[in-house]
Amino acid sequence: MVSFGSSSSGPQFWIASDRLNDRKVAFYSNFLLKETAVSHLVSIQAQVRDPAAVIAACTRLKLSAPINCTVRLFSAQETGLAVQLPGWKYPVVCQTESGELKYDDFGGRWGDRGELDRFLQAYAVEKAKIEARRQGHSVTEQQLADGSIRVQIAVAG
């Protein structure tokens, strides 16, 4: 879940792992946006498109650096940034041109989906930080007890 809000110190948002849709090959993470200043909910489809944020997420999680290559999954070959998650038989392939993730975890038997949740959470946090800093804003973050990560962006100016 991602929620945005405002305070006297600037806009804030929180990012936490979302429950994954049970898709075997193609994956899109759905995050729920909640605007706290206005009472409405908006659903968006988050896509993994930024190679720098993929690298930063891997570094954050102490994973091996992603490799741009073609990998063999159980029944297919996929090309993109290959990320090897802990305990996964096959890597997750980030196709940054389309934003899709390709993987085969055999319904969780070949990899714990919680590791994919952690990677997507780390990607979302790192992407938010990259974009905020690109626009000249400062960023702080805090790990919360429930596993979510609070990212606060102080808007410059």
C-alpha positions as CSV (number, residue, x, y, z in Angstrom):
1,M,0.0,0.0,0.0
2,V,1.2,3.5,-0.8
3,S,-0.5,6.4,0.9
4,F,0.3,10.1,0.3
5,G,-0.4,12.9,2.6
6,S,0.7,16.4,3.6
7,S,2.0,17.9,6.8
8,S,3.7,21.2,7.7
9,S,7.1,19.6,6.9
10,G,6.0,18.6,3.3
11,P,4.3,15.8,1.5
12,Q,4.7,12.3,2.9
13,F,4.0,8.8,1.7
14,W,4.3,5.3,3.0
15,I,5.1,2.2,1.0
16,A,4.4,-1.3,2.2
17,S,4.3,-4.7,0.5
18,D,1.1,-5.4,-1.3
19,R,-0.4,-8.9,-1.7
20,L,0.6,-10.3,-5.1
21,N,-1.7,-11.4,-7.8
22,D,-1.2,-15.1,-8.5
23,R,0.4,-14.8,-11.9
24,K,2.9,-17.3,-13.0
25,V,4.8,-15.5,-15.7
26,A,3.8,-11.8,-16.1
27,F,3.6,-9.7,-13.0
28,Y,2.4,-6.2,-12.3
29,S,2.3,-5.0,-8.8
30,N,-0.9,-3.1,-7.9
31,F,-0.4,-0.4,-5.3
32,L,-3.3,1.5,-3.7
33,L,-2.9,5.2,-3.4
34,K,-4.8,7.1,-0.8
35,E,-4.8,10.9,-0.9
36,T,-5.3,11.9,2.8
37,A,-6.1,15.6,2.1
38,V,-9.0,14.6,-0.2
39,S,-11.2,11.7,0.5
40,H,-10.8,9.3,-2.5
41,L,-8.8,6.2,-3.5
42,V,-6.9,5.7,-6.7
43,S,-5.5,2.5,-8.0
44,I,-2.3,2.5,-10.2
45,Q,-0.3,-0.2,-11.7
46,A,3.4,0.1,-10.7
47,Q,5.9,-1.1,-13.3
48,V,9.6,-1.9,-12.9
49,R,11.1,0.4,-15.6
50,D,14.1,2.1,-14.0
51,P,17.4,0.0,-14.1
52,A,19.0,2.4,-11.6
53,A,16.2,1.7,-9.1
54,V,16.5,-2.1,-9.7
55,I,20.2,-1.9,-8.9
56,A,19.6,0.3,-5.9
57,A,16.9,-2.2,-4.6
58,C,19.3,-5.1,-5.0
59,T,22.0,-3.2,-3.1
60,R,19.5,-2.3,-0.4
61,L,18.6,-5.9,0.0
62,K,22.2,-7.1,-0.2
63,L,21.4,-9.1,-3.4
64,S,23.8,-9.8,-6.2
65,A,23.9,-7.1,-8.8
66,P,21.3,-7.6,-11.5
67,I,22.7,-8.8,-14.8
68,N,21.3,-7.8,-18.2
69,C,21.1,-11.1,-20.0
70,T,18.8,-13.9,-21.4
71,V,17.9,-16.5,-18.7
72,R,16.2,-19.8,-19.0
73,L,13.2,-20.1,-16.7
74,F,11.5,-23.6,-16.4
75,S,9.6,-23.4,-19.7
76,A,10.8,-20.2,-21.4
77,Q,13.7,-17.9,-22.0
78,E,13.4,-14.2,-21.0
79,T,15.7,-11.3,-21.6
80,G,16.2,-8.3,-19.2
81,L,17.7,-7.5,-15.9
82,A,18.0,-10.8,-14.0
83,V,17.6,-10.5,-10.2
84,Q,18.3,-13.6,-8.1
85,L,16.1,-13.6,-5.1
86,P,17.1,-15.6,-1.9
87,G,15.9,-19.2,-2.2
88,W,14.5,-18.8,-5.7
89,K,15.3,-21.5,-8.2
90,Y,15.1,-19.1,-11.2
91,P,15.8,-15.4,-11.3
92,V,13.1,-12.7,-11.7
93,V,13.6,-10.9,-15.0
94,C,12.8,-7.2,-15.1
95,Q,11.9,-6.1,-18.6
96,T,12.4,-2.4,-18.0
97,E,11.1,-1.5,-21.5
98,S,7.7,-2.9,-20.8
99,G,7.8,-2.7,-17.0
100,E,6.9,-6.4,-16.7
101,L,8.5,-8.9,-14.4
102,K,8.9,-12.4,-15.7
103,Y,9.4,-15.3,-13.3
104,D,8.5,-18.9,-12.6
105,D,8.2,-19.8,-8.9
106,F,5.9,-22.8,-9.5
107,G,3.2,-21.3,-7.4
108,G,5.6,-20.6,-4.5
109,R,7.3,-24.0,-4.6
110,W,10.5,-22.6,-6.3
111,G,10.6,-19.3,-4.4
112,D,9.0,-17.5,-1.5
113,R,6.7,-14.8,-2.8
114,G,7.6,-12.7,0.3
115,E,11.1,-12.2,-1.2
116,L,9.4,-10.8,-4.4
117,D,7.3,-8.5,-2.1
118,R,10.5,-7.3,-0.4
119,F,12.2,-6.6,-3.8
120,L,9.2,-4.7,-5.1
121,Q,8.9,-2.7,-1.9
122,A,12.6,-1.8,-2.1
123,Y,12.3,-0.9,-5.8
124,A,9.3,1.4,-5.0
125,V,11.3,3.1,-2.2
126,E,14.4,3.5,-4.2
127,K,12.5,4.8,-7.3
128,A,10.7,7.4,-5.1
129,K,14.0,8.6,-3.7
130,I,15.6,8.8,-7.1
131,E,12.7,10.8,-8.5
132,A,12.5,13.1,-5.5
133,R,16.2,13.9,-5.5
134,R,16.1,14.4,-9.3
135,Q,13.6,17.2,-8.6
136,G,15.9,18.7,-5.9
137,H,13.9,17.5,-2.9
138,S,15.4,15.9,0.2
139,V,14.3,12.5,1.3
140,T,14.3,10.7,4.6
141,E,13.0,7.2,5.4
142,Q,12.0,5.2,8.4
143,Q,11.4,1.4,8.8
144,L,8.1,0.9,10.7
145,A,7.3,-2.0,13.0
146,D,4.7,-3.4,10.6
147,G,7.3,-3.8,7.8
148,S,6.2,-0.7,5.9
149,I,8.7,2.0,5.1
150,R,7.8,5.6,5.7
151,V,9.5,7.9,3.1
152,Q,9.2,11.6,3.6
153,I,10.0,14.0,0.8
154,A,10.7,17.7,1.8
155,V,9.8,19.8,-1.3
156,A,12.5,22.4,-2.0
157,G,11.4,25.9,-2.3
